[in-house]
Each structure stands twice: as C-alpha cells, then as structure tokens.
Amino acid sequence: MTSTNSLPRILQSWIRWLRIRRAAIWFTRGFAVALGLAFLIGAVGVYQAKLLKGEFLALTLALGILVPILFALAAYFWRIEPLHAARYFDRAFHLDERVSTALEFHALQSREILESESAQILEKQLADALSSARRINPRRRLPLVFKKIDALLILVFAALLLGLWFRGEALFAAAGTQRSVEESITQQEAKIEEIIKAIEENDSLSDAQKEKLTEPLQQALQGLNQTDTKEGAVSILTNTSDKMQALSDKQAGQTAQALKETGSALTSQEGSPLSQVGKEMANGNFSNAAAELKNMDLNSMTPEALEKLAEQLDEMADGLSATNPEMAGQLKDAAQKIRAEDLSGAQESLNNAATLMQNASEKITASQTASQTASQLQQGAGQVIAAGGGQTAQGNPAQGNQQGQSDNGGAGSGSGSGDGADSNQAGGEAGNAQIPQDNSAGDGGESTYEKMYAPSLLGGSGGETLNLPVYGEDGEVIGRSPTTAEDGESLVPYTEVYPKYDDANRQAIENGDVPSQFLDVIRNYFDSIQP
C-alpha cells in the first residue's frame, strides 16, 4: 500500500515541475508576442497620427506585462492527464514504461479485477517503478531550456520598438497636433449644441425663426461629427458662419437702435404715461415694452394725461419713422384719435403698434442671435486653426504692438523702430518716462537720413549696379499680345474670373493660411465684389 500511495505523489511532483517549466517557456513566448503586438499596433497608430508618445509607452508596457502573464497562466493550468504525463516521463527519464505501467496496474487494482497472483506481480512492479522514480531529479533531467527563436524574436521586436520610439518624434508631434484638433472640434460641437439649446429655449423667437436659425447649426454639427481634420472643421465653421451672418438683418439692427434711443427719450420724462414703456425700450426689452403699450387703459386716464400721451406718441413716431414707418404710422394715428377723443380707435391703433413692436422684437432677437452665432463660429474656426498649429490672433506680436501704439496716441513714437516685445517696451518708456528739467538744447531728435536701399544697386552703397535686360533696339517690336482688345476693355467676363479668386480665398482659409483676425475682413471684401 505504501508503494501504491507513494508513486502518485512522485508523479504529481513531476507534473508540478512540468507545469512550472511550461509556464516559464510560454512566458517568454508571450513576451515576444507582446512586443510584436506593441510594434504592430504602435506603428499603425503612429503613422496614422492617432497615438501619442505617452500612449505608445503605456501600450508597450501594458502588453509587455499582461500578455506574458496570460500565456504563463494558461500554460500552467492547462489540463494534464496523469497517464499521459506518466508516459511522457517514461520517455523523458528513460524508465522503460515503468511508471505508466504501474499506474495502469494501480487503476486495475482499484477496480478489484485482478486475481491474487496478479496482485503479487503488481506489488513487485510498483516497487520497481517506485525505486526507479525516487532516483529521478526532474529539475536536472528536465531543465528550463528556452528556444533561440524566442530570444531572437524578443531582440528583433525590441529593436523595432526602440527605433520607432527614437525615430518617430515628428510622427508623435503630428499625432499630438491631430489630437489637439480633435479635442478642439469636440469643443466646437459642444458650443454649437449649447447655442442650439439656447435658441430653442428663447421665448422671444417664433417657431419658424427657431427652425431657420438652428437648421444651419444642425448641419454644421453633423458635419463636425463626420470629420476629424483641421481643414474640414474650419471649412464647416466658416461656411456656417457665412450662413448665419446672412440670416442677420441690418435693418433690424437699425430698428433696435432707434427703439433704444426713443426709449431713452421717453425715460427722461418721469411720471409720463409712456415712462415704463420707455424704460423697457431703453433696456432693449422690446417684447415687454410691446406688452406695456398694449395693456394701456386709455379710458382710465385724465384729459391731461391723454394730452401728454398724444405728445409722446408723436415723439415716438418721429423717432421710428425712418426705420419702421408702419409702426410710426400706427402711433401717429393713435395720437390723432386721442386728440379727436376717439379712445376706442386710439386703443386699436396702440394694439396694432404693440403687435408691430412685438414682431420687430422677434426680428431683432433673431438678427442678433444670428450675428452673435456667426461671430462665435468664426472664433471657433480660429481656435481649430490654433489647435492645428496655425496662426491665431495672438500669433503676430508686431501687429499687436503697432496697434497698441496707435491706440495710445504718440506714446511710442519716440522709441524708434522695431518689432516684437523689445520695440513695445521701448515705446512704453518713451511715453511714460518723465522729461528731465535740466536738459540742454539738442538736435531735436533729428539726424541725417541714411539711404538704406537703392533700387539700382545690389548690397547698398558701392554695390554692383543692377540694370534691367535690354532686348532689341529702340522702337523695335519684340513681341505682340495675342489679344485684340481695345484700351480699357477686358475680353474675359468678370463672372468667369471671380470664382477662381473666390476658390483660392476659401482654400487659403481652410488651410489655415489666413490669420483668424482677418477672416471677417476678407469675407466682407469678397462679398462686396461678388458679381
């Protein structure tokens, strides 16, 4: 019985070592696979400008740790049949099938199908197998041996990863730029969603106006969801900005200004019938002003108040006659009917004027919303350009300094010339430094002018003379134009020339070649010359 119990224990110890040995071998293979996967995924991500340097490192470390461990665990816990293992050990340890035979006899004995004589033979066979097994050291007979191909693969993939790490700086930088562009596009999408939500929740707009304002924004949102390039996003934002700008109404802005000015005049007349209406108008709350005007009860007013109201209605009509003659006419009509003591007719005219003011309020709100949205989209295009490494409004220090000097009058005029931060600093010193009281007469800042450039010389004074090439003799015809146009006449229609220049302009904007602070100026210029 001792032999019967000892042999399975020895076999289990051998199997345990076999598991450890197999796990170690597959760990190295898993490490080679991990490095290969890291190189493959990293190369694709880097060359597609999708993977940052830190992410590439994290990917390599994660695969290099997790994959070998998974391979080792799978190899260790992979099922091993004891009989198959015994046959393997017989071959590996040269035991001439002692262990596998003893294990088979043990299985027969456990089922009690052997006769007594056979049981005696079994005991001897088990004793022989156990004696041979005890002399075996599995760690020495089955040492840890790693294949050269596994080590070679590890070295090759490690070298490729190192090469990609050190030679891919430009690609990593491009990936960083692309990631910044994608994040900027996501921010613009969030802003557009906020604008759409604000428009839909604005009670001052009609349903038709809300639909008209949100339609281009919904299209822009859909377009941004489908692009991840700087050029595509800038094109979508600038085109949508143009559409929103087209929805703004210059007449509505003039009407709003006239209403505010008229409201300010009415507000100055404290205690007058239209003082509250004037306050709402002056504050830009035209919808509230329309409600106040409509809710006026003429029948409850004294004759003096009605006379004052008629005067204010005339003043209000005069202020709005240029921008909204229809509303001005209703106000004039209400004033005349008040003087004629036709209060019901005057009330009707006031209601009509209030309705026209409410309509004007909706148009003004829609126009202002469209204009503000267009400006926000232009700013968003500039932010996308900046995220992609393009020039922004802050990207030209010299222009900023020149503008600052112009805004500050002559503060910087005594500092000489230059650009960048140094010239700006010098301008500040000239404008802010206190003039000493003990100064003496000088040259007044004047000096002899030194010619810095002469068109006829190369390299300034004493340089090589530059002359234009001369062909033929004086008066000789050296070429003829293929056109037969008269002086001042163009043979190419303007409608065919303009699209080429407009396409070049749009391409420059999409490529980020135009500074964002000039986008509005350039767009307005091409709009003004559009045939």
VOGU-3710 file (C-alpha; in Angstrom, 3 decimals, decimal comma):
1> mtstnslpri> 0,000/0,000/0,000  2,913/2,295/0,670  4,181/1,807/-2,885  0,728/2,392/-4,229  0,394/5,746/-2,472  3,978/6,961/-2,974  4,119/6,682/-6,767  1,158/9,034/-7,449  2,702/11,614/-5,116  6,005/11,425/-7,002
11> lqswirwlri> 4,114/11,705/-10,297  2,251/14,810/-9,050  5,540/16,449/-8,084  6,860/15,767/-11,577  3,681/17,210/-13,118  4,021/20,307/-10,936  7,563/20,867/-12,231  6,338/20,249/-15,776  3,725/22,959/-15,292  6,324/25,445/-13,988
21> rraaiwftrg> 8,680/24,633/-16,836  5,927/25,009/-19,423  4,714/28,294/-17,885  8,241/29,759/-17,992  8,685/28,808/-21,642  5,349/30,245/-22,657  6,028/33,377/-20,627  8,975/34,178/-22,899  6,897/33,389/-25,970  4,140/35,609/-24,672
31> favalglafl> 6,671/38,398/-24,152  7,768/38,073/-27,791  4,131/38,150/-28,899  3,513/41,195/-26,708  6,414/43,124/-28,227  5,249/42,179/-31,707  1,707/43,351/-30,979  3,007/46,573/-29,427  5,093/47,297/-32,509  2,259/46,476/-34,920
41> igavgvyqak> -0,405/48,493/-33,100  2,028/51,297/-32,305  3,280/51,581/-35,890  -0,244/51,759/-37,273  -1,312/54,296/-34,649  1,778/56,450/-35,069  1,712/56,530/-38,865  -1,990/57,379/-38,759  -1,220/60,202/-36,284  -3,517/58,593/-33,703
51> llkgeflalt> -1,076/57,621/-30,949  0,792/59,952/-28,622  4,237/59,167/-27,274  2,974/58,570/-23,742  0,189/56,353/-25,033  2,685/54,357/-27,106  4,808/53,788/-23,999  1,756/52,811/-21,932  0,625/50,418/-24,667  4,033/48,735/-24,805
61> lalgilvpil> 4,263/48,354/-21,029  0,708/47,056/-20,705  1,136/44,441/-23,415  4,614/43,528/-22,145  3,187/42,751/-18,706  -0,273/41,354/-19,345  0,287/39,124/-22,374  3,211/37,082/-20,908  1,325/36,606/-17,650  -1,762/35,389/-19,504
71> falaayfwri> 0,343/32,984/-21,571  2,091/31,662/-18,439  -1,151/31,166/-16,509  -2,768/29,391/-19,448  0,243/27,089/-19,799  0,402/26,309/-16,061  -3,266/25,495/-15,592  -3,694/23,661/-18,880  -5,152/20,236/-18,088  -2,621/17,355/-17,893
81> eplhaaryfd> -3,844/13,734/-17,769  -1,772/11,692/-15,221  -1,454/8,693/-17,542  -0,290/10,897/-20,462  2,178/12,573/-18,134  3,474/9,191/-16,923  4,125/8,069/-20,493  5,885/11,381/-21,213  8,097/10,972/-18,129  8,900/7,364/-19,065
91> rafhldervs> 10,254/8,609/-22,366  11,990/11,674/-20,926  13,605/9,821/-17,992  14,231/6,542/-19,848  12,165/4,482/-17,374  11,085/1,882/-19,944  7,373/2,475/-19,265  7,707/1,559/-15,580  5,679/4,468/-14,269  2,900/4,313/-16,871
101> talefhalqs> 2,556/0,521/-16,458  2,461/0,797/-12,685  -0,171/3,487/-12,968  -2,330/1,295/-15,218  -1,986/-1,663/-12,819  -2,943/0,617/-9,965  -6,104/1,592/-11,824  -6,978/-2,105/-12,363  -6,351/-2,911/-8,710  -8,602/-0,114/-7,601
111> reilesesaq> -11,428/-1,691/-9,621  -10,689/-5,116/-7,984  -10,486/-7,017/-11,226  -7,077/-8,604/-10,604  -6,605/-12,071/-9,144  -4,431/-12,656/-6,092  -1,447/-13,854/-8,150  -1,681/-10,838/-10,358  -1,813/-8,637/-7,271  1,535/-10,029/-6,165
121> ilekqladal> 3,048/-9,227/-9,556  1,575/-5,761/-9,277  3,246/-5,185/-5,918  6,615/-6,110/-7,348  6,128/-3,948/-10,388  5,095/-0,986/-8,260  8,105/-1,460/-6,009  10,410/-1,460/-9,048  8,752/1,637/-10,537  8,908/3,434/-7,197
131> ssarrinprr> 12,565/2,573/-6,760  13,401/3,925/-10,206  11,258/7,057/-9,746  12,930/8,000/-6,460  16,289/8,214/-8,202  14,958/10,804/-10,711  15,570/14,551/-10,223  13,105/16,199/-12,633  14,768/19,651/-12,435  18,029/18,185/-13,637
141> rlplvfkkid> 16,553/15,801/-16,182  14,060/18,439/-17,476  15,872/21,759/-17,083  14,485/25,149/-18,130  15,534/25,488/-21,759  14,437/28,451/-23,862  14,473/28,252/-27,616  16,762/30,587/-29,512  13,967/31,627/-31,842  12,049/33,072/-28,883
151> allilvfaal> 15,049/35,133/-27,752  15,690/36,265/-31,312  12,116/37,428/-31,742  12,314/39,370/-28,479  15,504/41,131/-29,596  14,091/41,938/-33,049  10,820/43,384/-31,777  12,600/45,299/-29,004  14,923/46,865/-31,591  11,952/47,811/-33,785
161> llglwfrgea> 10,161/49,395/-30,821  13,242/51,398/-29,877  13,640/52,562/-33,475  10,011/53,645/-33,600  10,417/55,449/-30,262  13,501/57,456/-31,208  12,821/57,999/-34,930  9,139/58,832/-34,624  9,386/62,267/-32,999  7,831/64,032/-35,988
171> lfaaagtqrs> 5,026/61,463/-36,122  4,370/61,771/-32,401  4,256/65,557/-32,795  1,795/65,199/-35,671  -0,317/62,897/-33,513  -0,296/65,500/-30,744  -1,420/68,174/-33,183  -4,135/65,934/-34,563  -5,324/65,128/-31,031  -5,496/68,856/-30,250
181> veesitqqea> -7,531/69,412/-33,416  -9,941/66,609/-32,497  -10,357/67,993/-28,977  -10,964/71,470/-30,400  -13,567/70,049/-32,810  -15,276/68,337/-29,874  -15,340/71,650/-28,016  -16,892/73,368/-31,026  -19,544/70,654/-31,197  -20,383/71,256/-27,526
191> kieeiikaie> -20,606/75,013/-28,125  -22,915/74,552/-31,107  -25,144/72,238/-29,047  -25,324/74,928/-26,351  -26,224/77,560/-28,970  -28,961/75,327/-30,399  -30,365/74,716/-26,923  -30,345/78,435/-26,127  -32,164/79,229/-29,378  -34,799/76,565/-28,781
201> endslsdaqk> -35,411/77,871/-25,232  -35,625/81,526/-26,309  -39,263/82,549/-25,932  -38,634/85,774/-27,856  -38,288/83,792/-31,091  -41,098/82,252/-33,093  -41,039/78,574/-34,033  -40,272/79,463/-37,644  -37,334/81,629/-36,588  -36,003/78,915/-34,294
211> eklteplqqa> -36,127/76,386/-37,123  -34,449/78,816/-39,529  -31,639/79,571/-37,069  -30,987/76,016/-35,915  -31,031/74,351/-39,340  -27,516/75,517/-40,387  -26,218/74,693/-36,908  -27,631/71,174/-37,059  -25,950/70,693/-40,432  -22,665/72,006/-39,003
221> lqglnqtdtk> -22,961/69,662/-36,042  -23,496/66,709/-38,361  -20,537/67,752/-40,493  -18,221/68,115/-37,492  -19,223/64,660/-36,284  -18,020/63,235/-39,592  -14,656/64,995/-39,828  -11,508/64,982/-37,746  -9,305/67,219/-39,892  -8,454/70,855/-39,355
231> egavsiltnt> -9,293/71,804/-42,932  -12,691/70,126/-42,847  -13,677/71,635/-39,494  -12,548/75,140/-40,466  -14,461/74,907/-43,744  -17,640/73,800/-41,953  -17,386/76,509/-39,295  -16,629/79,345/-41,728  -19,359/78,283/-44,156  -21,883/78,016/-41,326
241> sdkmqalsdk> -20,749/81,422/-40,064  -21,477/82,855/-43,516  -24,939/81,286/-43,470  -25,694/82,687/-40,011  -24,383/86,102/-40,997  -26,720/86,040/-43,995  -29,640/85,491/-41,584  -28,822/88,695/-39,718  -30,746/91,801/-40,792  -29,068/95,179/-40,913
251> qagqtaqalk> -32,469/96,858/-40,856  -33,281/95,039/-37,622  -30,160/96,475/-36,014  -31,132/99,983/-37,066  -34,638/99,438/-35,711  -33,220/98,248/-32,372  -31,011/101,333/-32,142  -33,940/103,626/-32,949  -36,148/101,923/-30,345  -33,456/102,277/-27,668
261> etgsaltsqe> -32,882/105,947/-28,441  -36,608/106,638/-28,457  -36,973/104,748/-25,184  -34,186/106,797/-23,594  -36,005/109,999/-24,565  -39,239/108,719/-23,026  -37,491/107,573/-19,848  -36,254/111,094/-19,151  -39,885/112,192/-18,750  -40,589/110,809/-15,280
271> gsplsqvgke> -44,235/110,224/-14,398  -45,367/110,417/-18,006  -47,775/107,812/-19,430  -45,067/106,143/-21,534  -42,254/106,252/-18,972  -42,431/102,495/-18,248  -42,617/101,710/-21,954  -39,560/103,912/-22,455  -37,591/102,111/-19,730  -38,239/98,732/-21,319
281> mangnfsnaa> -37,287/100,063/-24,741  -34,108/101,715/-23,460  -33,064/98,421/-21,828  -33,686/96,503/-25,054  -36,720/94,650/-23,648  -38,860/95,383/-26,683  -41,234/92,495/-26,043  -42,019/93,842/-22,552  -42,409/97,332/-23,995  -44,929/95,995/-26,518
291> aelknmdlns> -46,888/94,338/-23,699  -46,869/97,587/-21,667  -48,087/99,536/-24,695  -50,834/97,052/-25,391  -52,047/96,998/-21,767  -52,535/100,755/-21,523  -56,090/101,691/-20,462  -56,973/104,982/-22,153  -60,409/105,199/-20,543  -58,888/105,477/-17,057
301> mtpealekla> -56,624/108,424/-17,961  -57,333/112,080/-17,233  -57,564/114,579/-20,090  -54,164/115,996/-19,115  -52,610/112,500/-19,206  -54,188/111,793/-22,577  -52,812/115,034/-23,989  -49,346/114,146/-22,661  -49,718/110,638/-24,110  -50,581/112,068/-27,529
311> eqldemadgl> -47,453/114,238/-27,444  -45,255/111,275/-26,504  -46,799/109,115/-29,205  -45,931/111,817/-31,747  -42,356/111,941/-30,440  -42,129/108,165/-30,522  -43,452/108,106/-34,094  -40,917/110,720/-35,195  -38,076/108,641/-33,741  -39,205/105,470/-35,531
321> satnpemagq> -40,370/106,923/-38,844  -37,063/106,220/-40,608  -36,629/102,599/-39,502  -40,215/101,369/-39,013  -42,667/103,679/-40,818  -45,564/101,257/-40,346  -45,243/101,344/-36,547  -44,731/105,101/-36,667  -47,958/105,436/-38,680  -49,942/103,483/-36,085
331> lkdaaqkira> -48,516/105,643/-33,294  -49,378/108,834/-35,198  -52,875/107,525/-35,827  -53,315/106,748/-32,130  -52,215/110,295/-31,190  -54,670/111,859/-33,660  -57,559/109,727/-32,426  -56,751/110,639/-28,818  -56,974/114,317/-29,719  -60,235/113,586/-31,544
341> edlsgaqesl> -61,492/111,839/-28,386  -61,840/108,542/-30,276  -60,396/106,428/-27,472  -61,576/103,076/-28,834  -59,923/103,775/-32,184  -56,797/105,029/-30,415  -56,717/101,823/-28,336  -56,926/99,764/-31,521  -54,037/101,727/-33,075  -51,959/101,219/-29,933
351> nnaatlmqna> -52,649/97,491/-30,090  -51,548/97,439/-33,729  -48,388/99,360/-32,826  -47,715/96,926/-29,975  -48,111/93,981/-32,359  -45,678/95,595/-34,807  -43,240/96,214/-31,948  -43,517/92,563/-30,899  -42,801/91,469/-34,478  -39,856/93,856/-34,604
361> sekitasqta> -38,617/92,427/-31,291  -38,636/88,911/-32,733  -36,767/90,050/-35,853  -34,221/91,934/-33,753  -33,670/88,954/-31,469  -33,290/86,632/-34,451  -30,866/89,003/-36,164  -28,772/89,500/-33,031  -28,717/85,759/-32,379  -27,597/85,064/-35,954
371> sqtasqlqqg> -24,889/87,737/-35,804  -23,574/86,594/-32,423  -23,599/82,961/-33,535  -21,684/83,864/-36,709  -19,052/85,602/-34,589  -18,776/82,608/-32,244  -18,348/80,256/-35,194  -15,579/82,457/-36,598  -13,854/82,357/-33,225  -14,294/78,592/-33,190
381> agqviaaggg> -12,637/78,327/-36,608  -9,718/80,366/-35,263  -9,441/78,040/-32,263  -9,348/74,981/-34,513  -6,647/76,625/-36,634  -4,656/77,412/-33,487  -5,049/73,839/-32,260  -3,652/72,637/-35,572  -0,584/74,852/-35,247  -1,938/77,655/-37,447
391> qtaqgnpaqg> -1,624/81,396/-36,891  -4,008/82,964/-34,413  -4,916/86,481/-33,444  -2,137/86,407/-30,853  0,336/84,883/-33,256  1,653/88,196/-34,667  3,256/90,275/-31,931  4,401/93,000/-34,282  0,864/93,770/-35,339  -0,284/93,860/-31,748
401> nqqgqsdngg> 2,457/96,321/-30,832  1,673/98,572/-33,752  -1,962/98,580/-32,792  -1,140/99,355/-29,194  0,993/102,311/-30,231  -1,781/103,619/-32,452  -4,351/103,322/-29,672  -2,141/105,122/-27,235  -1,607/108,136/-29,419  2,016/109,183/-29,696
411> agsgsgsgdg> 3,191/107,277/-26,674  5,538/105,107/-28,638  6,510/107,490/-31,388  9,799/108,475/-29,806  11,179/105,000/-29,335  12,445/104,444/-32,850  11,572/101,461/-34,952  11,479/97,759/-34,355  9,081/94,930/-33,679  8,389/92,279/-31,100
421> adsnqaggea> 8,476/92,692/-27,368  11,537/94,945/-27,345  10,013/97,628/-29,506  6,865/97,584/-27,449  8,866/98,069/-24,276  10,788/100,958/-25,776  7,558/102,646/-26,770  6,327/102,408/-23,199  9,467/104,074/-21,882  9,216/106,954/-24,352
431> gnaqipqdns> 5,596/107,564/-23,432  5,901/107,166/-19,650  9,384/108,463/-18,723  9,475/111,900/-17,115  11,363/114,566/-19,067  14,348/115,856/-17,020  14,261/119,560/-16,118  17,984/120,269/-16,622  18,148/119,117/-20,225  20,003/121,209/-22,776
441> agdggestye> 19,264/122,054/-26,351  19,997/119,286/-28,785  19,203/118,275/-32,300  15,515/117,720/-31,523  15,774/114,053/-32,367  16,715/114,839/-35,952  19,574/113,140/-37,738  20,927/112,832/-41,254  18,919/110,420/-43,366  20,964/107,428/-44,459
451> kmyapsllgg> 19,765/105,742/-47,602  19,356/102,079/-46,658  18,402/100,779/-50,085  18,901/101,941/-53,646  16,929/100,069/-56,289  19,756/100,360/-58,800  22,404/98,789/-56,534  22,892/95,382/-55,014  24,015/95,452/-51,387  23,562/99,240/-50,850
461> sggetlnlpv> 26,226/101,883/-51,395  29,115/100,711/-53,517  27,300/97,595/-54,600  27,033/96,104/-58,020  24,908/98,101/-60,456  21,674/96,373/-61,329  20,267/97,061/-64,796  17,219/95,602/-66,449  17,941/93,473/-69,518  17,514/95,219/-72,865
471> ygedgevigr> 16,148/93,430/-75,896  16,394/94,861/-79,421  16,844/98,440/-80,490  14,781/101,451/-79,504  11,404/101,318/-81,190  11,773/97,697/-82,307  8,735/95,434/-81,804  9,886/92,402/-79,796  6,511/90,733/-79,287  2,784/91,062/-79,736
481> spttaedges> -0,102/90,221/-77,432  -2,471/87,525/-78,681  -5,480/89,666/-77,755  -7,259/92,201/-79,904  -8,798/94,115/-77,009  -9,073/97,858/-77,103  -7,621/100,058/-74,364  -9,611/99,618/-71,142  -11,567/96,635/-72,486  -11,493/93,125/-70,978
491> lvpytevypk> -12,238/90,082/-73,110  -12,784/87,720/-70,129  -16,183/88,144/-68,424  -15,970/89,131/-64,757  -18,316/86,295/-63,783  -15,702/83,812/-65,038  -12,770/85,471/-63,274  -14,344/85,922/-59,834  -14,927/82,196/-58,980  -11,208/81,417/-59,405
501> yddanrqaie> -10,208/84,075/-56,888  -13,035/83,103/-54,533  -11,942/79,438/-54,641  -8,364/80,454/-53,860  -9,635/82,516/-50,919  -11,686/79,661/-49,492  -8,808/77,219/-49,915  -6,488/79,579/-48,043  -8,998/79,854/-45,187  -9,463/76,088/-44,984
511> ngdvpsqfld> -5,691/75,514/-44,920  -5,262/77,983/-42,068  -3,130/80,366/-44,146  -5,286/83,367/-43,184  -4,941/84,771/-39,631  -8,227/84,492/-37,781  -8,368/88,235/-37,076  -8,582/88,894/-40,834  -11,273/86,326/-41,659  -14,160/88,791/-41,343
521> virnyfdsiq> -12,358/91,456/-43,358  -11,525/89,094/-46,203  -15,003/87,578/-46,250  -16,626/91,012/-46,385  -14,279/92,054/-49,187  -15,171/89,084/-51,382  -18,855/89,561/-50,584  -18,598/93,173/-51,741  -17,047/92,270/-55,125  -19,252/89,261/-55,743
531> p> -20,961/89,592/-59,165
//
